[in-house]
Amino acid sequence: MRDNSTGMPEILAAYERDGLQYGAVRILLEAKPIALEFCVDQAGYGALRKVLQSKPFAVTPGVSHRYFFSGGVARQKLGGQTATFGIRIESQGSAKTFNFSGPESLVANLIWFASLKEHTEVAHLKPFTQID
């Protein structure tokens, strides 16, 4: 088990634009960080929002939490389309991995982001720019 988030995809945002839902991640490719957006369905959007709204450590104004896909995945039931996945949450030197539920389509995207090695693999995706 890792004791840090190095190399894990960081979940940055879940948002709606033009009637569609998106997630945003930051990954490390060829030793450079890159932030990308990807489409998610309604269930994936809801799962990402739940992750990003989790504040398991003492909440102090101005102190942020960071969320990383840790790679731990389990199907919830045979033939189901929902999976449990691990998210490492970090804040002010504290870190712990928590399990969340979401659609397998979202989990497959997160696994894919974790497996990437080269920029050419994500050339078709739009870069993520911070939303207001």
Phi and psi restraints in degrees (value plus and minus 20) as a CYANA .aco file:
   2 ARG   PHI     -93.4   -53.4
   2 ARG   PSI     129.9   169.9
   3 ASP   PHI    -129.0   -89.0
   3 ASP   PSI      -8.5    31.5
   4 ASN   PHI    -170.0  -130.0
   4 ASN   PSI     152.1   192.1
   5 SER   PHI    -117.8   -77.8
   5 SER   PSI     -11.4    28.6
   6 THR   PHI     -74.3   -34.3
   6 THR   PSI     106.3   146.3
   7 GLY   PHI      64.9   104.9
   7 GLY   PSI     -26.9    13.1
   8 MET   PHI    -104.2   -64.2
   8 MET   PSI     120.9   160.9
   9 PRO   PHI     -83.6   -43.6
   9 PRO   PSI     110.7   150.7
  10 GLU   PHI    -116.2   -76.2
  10 GLU   PSI     108.0   148.0
  11 ILE   PHI    -104.0   -64.0
  11 ILE   PSI     100.2   140.2
  12 LEU   PHI    -119.8   -79.8
  12 LEU   PSI     -57.9   -17.9
  13 ALA   PHI    -183.3  -143.3
  13 ALA   PSI     140.8   180.8
  14 ALA   PHI    -157.5  -117.5
  14 ALA   PSI     107.1   147.1
  15 TYR   PHI    -174.5  -134.5
  15 TYR   PSI     145.8   185.8
  16 GLU   PHI    -134.2   -94.2
  16 GLU   PSI     123.0   163.0
  17 ARG   PHI    -173.2  -133.2
  17 ARG   PSI     110.3   150.3
  18 ASP   PHI      33.8    73.8
  18 ASP   PSI      18.5    58.5
  19 GLY   PHI      58.6    98.6
  19 GLY   PSI     -14.8    25.2
  20 LEU   PHI    -137.8   -97.8
  20 LEU   PSI     137.9   177.9
  21 GLN   PHI    -127.2   -87.2
  21 GLN   PSI     124.4   164.4
  22 TYR   PHI    -155.1  -115.1
  22 TYR   PSI     134.3   174.3
  23 GLY   PHI    -138.5   -98.5
  23 GLY   PSI     139.5   179.5
  24 ALA   PHI    -154.1  -114.1
  24 ALA   PSI     117.8   157.8
  25 VAL   PHI    -152.1  -112.1
  25 VAL   PSI     135.7   175.7
  26 ARG   PHI    -136.1   -96.1
  26 ARG   PSI     108.1   148.1
  27 ILE   PHI    -147.9  -107.9
  27 ILE   PSI     144.0   184.0
  28 LEU   PHI    -125.2   -85.2
  28 LEU   PSI      97.0   137.0
  29 LEU   PHI    -144.6  -104.6
  29 LEU   PSI     106.9   146.9
  30 GLU   PHI      30.9    70.9
  30 GLU   PSI      23.4    63.4
  31 ALA   PHI      47.1    87.1
  31 ALA   PSI      -3.7    36.3
  32 LYS   PHI    -147.0  -107.0
  32 LYS   PSI     114.9   154.9
  33 PRO   PHI     -94.3   -54.3
  33 PRO   PSI     122.2   162.2
  34 ILE   PHI    -160.6  -120.6
  34 ILE   PSI     114.1   154.1
  35 ALA   PHI    -125.8   -85.8
  35 ALA   PSI     111.5   151.5
  36 LEU   PHI    -153.7  -113.7
  36 LEU   PSI     131.8   171.8
  37 GLU   PHI    -128.1   -88.1
  37 GLU   PSI     133.9   173.9
  38 PHE   PHI    -167.2  -127.2
  38 PHE   PSI     126.8   166.8
  39 CYS   PHI     -91.8   -51.8
  39 CYS   PSI     123.7   163.7
  40 VAL   PHI    -153.3  -113.3
  40 VAL   PSI     136.6   176.6
  41 ASP   PHI    -101.8   -61.8
  41 ASP   PSI     158.5   198.5
  42 GLN   PHI     -79.0   -39.0
  42 GLN   PSI     -61.3   -21.3
  43 ALA   PHI     -86.4   -46.4
  43 ALA   PSI     -59.7   -19.7
  44 GLY   PHI     -85.9   -45.9
  44 GLY   PSI     -60.4   -20.4
  45 TYR   PHI     -80.4   -40.4
  45 TYR   PSI     -65.9   -25.9
  46 GLY   PHI     -81.7   -41.7
  46 GLY   PSI     -60.6   -20.6
  47 ALA   PHI     -85.6   -45.6
  47 ALA   PSI     -62.8   -22.8
  48 LEU   PHI     -84.1   -44.1
  48 LEU   PSI     -61.0   -21.0
  49 ARG   PHI     -81.2   -41.2
  49 ARG   PSI     -61.4   -21.4
  50 LYS   PHI     -81.8   -41.8
  50 LYS   PSI     -63.3   -23.3
  51 VAL   PHI     -79.0   -39.0
  51 VAL   PSI     -71.4   -31.4
  52 LEU   PHI     -90.3   -50.3
  52 LEU   PSI     -37.3     2.7
  53 GLN   PHI    -111.4   -71.4
  53 GLN   PSI     -25.8    14.2
  54 SER   PHI     -95.0   -55.0
  54 SER   PSI     108.2   148.2
  55 LYS   PHI    -153.1  -113.1
  55 LYS   PSI      56.9    96.9
  56 PRO   PHI     -95.4   -55.4
  56 PRO   PSI     -33.9     6.1
  57 PHE   PHI    -124.3   -84.3
  57 PHE   PSI     146.9   186.9
  58 ALA   PHI     -70.4   -30.4
  58 ALA   PSI     107.1   147.1
  59 VAL   PHI    -112.2   -72.2
  59 VAL   PSI      94.9   134.9
  60 THR   PHI    -135.4   -95.4
  60 THR   PSI     115.0   155.0
  61 PRO   PHI     -72.9   -32.9
  61 PRO   PSI     114.2   154.2
  62 GLY   PHI      65.2   105.2
  62 GLY   PSI     -26.4    13.6
  63 VAL   PHI    -117.0   -77.0
  63 VAL   PSI     102.9   142.9
  64 SER   PHI    -117.3   -77.3
  64 SER   PSI     141.8   181.8
  65 HIS   PHI    -130.6   -90.6
  65 HIS   PSI     129.7   169.7
  66 ARG   PHI    -140.8  -100.8
  66 ARG   PSI     125.9   165.9
  67 TYR   PHI    -146.2  -106.2
  67 TYR   PSI     105.8   145.8
  68 PHE   PHI    -147.8  -107.8
  68 PHE   PSI     115.1   155.1
  69 PHE   PHI     -93.2   -53.2
  69 PHE   PSI      96.8   136.8
  70 SER   PHI    -107.8   -67.8
  70 SER   PSI     -31.9     8.1
  71 GLY   PHI      77.3   117.3
  71 GLY   PSI     -33.0     7.0
  72 GLY   PHI     -95.6   -55.6
  72 GLY   PSI     100.9   140.9
  73 VAL   PHI    -157.6  -117.6
  73 VAL   PSI     120.4   160.4
  74 ALA   PHI    -166.6  -126.6
  74 ALA   PSI     114.5   154.5
  75 ARG   PHI     -89.1   -49.1
  75 ARG   PSI     117.2   157.2
  76 GLN   PHI     -93.7   -53.7
  76 GLN   PSI     -56.6   -16.6
  77 LYS   PHI    -173.6  -133.6
  77 LYS   PSI     131.6   171.6
  78 LEU   PHI     -77.4   -37.4
  78 LEU   PSI     107.7   147.7
  79 GLY   PHI      61.6   101.6
  79 GLY   PSI     -24.0    16.0
  80 GLY   PHI     -99.3   -59.3
  80 GLY   PSI     149.3   189.3
  81 GLN   PHI    -135.8   -95.8
  81 GLN   PSI      -3.3    36.7
  82 THR   PHI    -136.9   -96.9
  82 THR   PSI     121.0   161.0
  83 ALA   PHI    -148.2  -108.2
  83 ALA   PSI     137.3   177.3
  84 THR   PHI    -119.9   -79.9
  84 THR   PSI     114.4   154.4
  85 PHE   PHI    -157.3  -117.3
  85 PHE   PSI     129.3   169.3
  86 GLY   PHI    -109.1   -69.1
  86 GLY   PSI     115.1   155.1
  87 ILE   PHI    -145.8  -105.8
  87 ILE   PSI     103.1   143.1
  88 ARG   PHI    -106.6   -66.6
  88 ARG   PSI     103.5   143.5
  89 ILE   PHI    -130.7   -90.7
  89 ILE   PSI     110.1   150.1
  90 GLU   PHI    -143.5  -103.5
  90 GLU   PSI     121.3   161.3
  91 SER   PHI    -180.6  -140.6
  91 SER   PSI     105.4   145.4
  92 GLN   PHI      25.3    65.3
  92 GLN   PSI      30.0    70.0
  93 GLY   PHI      63.1   103.1
  93 GLY   PSI     -28.6    11.4
  94 SER   PHI    -115.2   -75.2
  94 SER   PSI     124.0   164.0
  95 ALA   PHI    -172.7  -132.7
  95 ALA   PSI     122.0   162.0
  96 LYS   PHI    -178.2  -138.2
  96 LYS   PSI     128.4   168.4
  97 THR   PHI    -116.5   -76.5
  97 THR   PSI     112.6   152.6
  98 PHE   PHI    -142.8  -102.8
  98 PHE   PSI     132.2   172.2
  99 ASN   PHI    -117.0   -77.0
  99 ASN   PSI     118.6   158.6
 100 PHE   PHI    -148.9  -108.9
 100 PHE   PSI     141.9   181.9
 101 SER   PHI    -130.2   -90.2
 101 SER   PSI     126.6   166.6
 102 GLY   PHI    -189.2  -149.2
 102 GLY   PSI     151.2   191.2
 103 PRO   PHI     -88.8   -48.8
 103 PRO   PSI     129.8   169.8
 104 GLU   PHI     -80.1   -40.1
 104 GLU   PSI     -48.4    -8.4
 105 SER   PHI     -83.2   -43.2
 105 SER   PSI     -60.9   -20.9
 106 LEU   PHI     -86.2   -46.2
 106 LEU   PSI     -66.6   -26.6
 107 VAL   PHI     -81.5   -41.5
 107 VAL   PSI     -60.0   -20.0
 108 ALA   PHI     -81.2   -41.2
 108 ALA   PSI     -60.1   -20.1
 109 ASN   PHI     -82.8   -42.8
 109 ASN   PSI     -64.9   -24.9
 110 LEU   PHI     -84.1   -44.1
 110 LEU   PSI     -59.9   -19.9
 111 ILE   PHI     -82.5   -42.5
 111 ILE   PSI     -62.8   -22.8
 112 TRP   PHI     -81.0   -41.0
 112 TRP   PSI     -66.4   -26.4
 113 PHE   PHI     -79.2   -39.2
 113 PHE   PSI     -58.3   -18.3
 114 ALA   PHI     -87.4   -47.4
 114 ALA   PSI     -44.7    -4.7
 115 SER   PHI    -110.3   -70.3
 115 SER   PSI     -30.7     9.3
 116 LEU   PHI     -87.7   -47.7
 116 LEU   PSI     128.1   168.1
 117 LYS   PHI    -147.0  -107.0
 117 LYS   PSI     -49.3    -9.3
 118 GLU   PHI    -149.5  -109.5
 118 GLU   PSI     130.7   170.7
 119 HIS   PHI     -80.2   -40.2
 119 HIS   PSI     -51.6   -11.6
 120 THR   PHI     -81.6   -41.6
 120 THR   PSI     -45.1    -5.1
 121 GLU   PHI     -92.2   -52.2
 121 GLU   PSI     -38.2     1.8
 122 VAL   PHI    -138.6   -98.6
 122 VAL   PSI      -6.3    33.7
 123 ALA   PHI     -78.9   -38.9
 123 ALA   PSI     -46.0    -6.0
 124 HIS   PHI    -101.5   -61.5
 124 HIS   PSI     -29.8    10.2
 125 LEU   PHI    -113.2   -73.2
 125 LEU   PSI     130.3   170.3
 126 LYS   PHI    -104.3   -64.3
 126 LYS   PSI     115.2   155.2
 127 PRO   PHI     -83.4   -43.4
 127 PRO   PSI     126.7   166.7
 128 PHE   PHI    -110.9   -70.9
 128 PHE   PSI     109.7   149.7
 129 THR   PHI    -136.3   -96.3
 129 THR   PSI     120.5   160.5
 130 GLN   PHI     -69.0   -29.0
 130 GLN   PSI     115.3   155.3
 131 ILE   PHI    -117.6   -77.6
 131 ILE   PSI     134.6   174.6
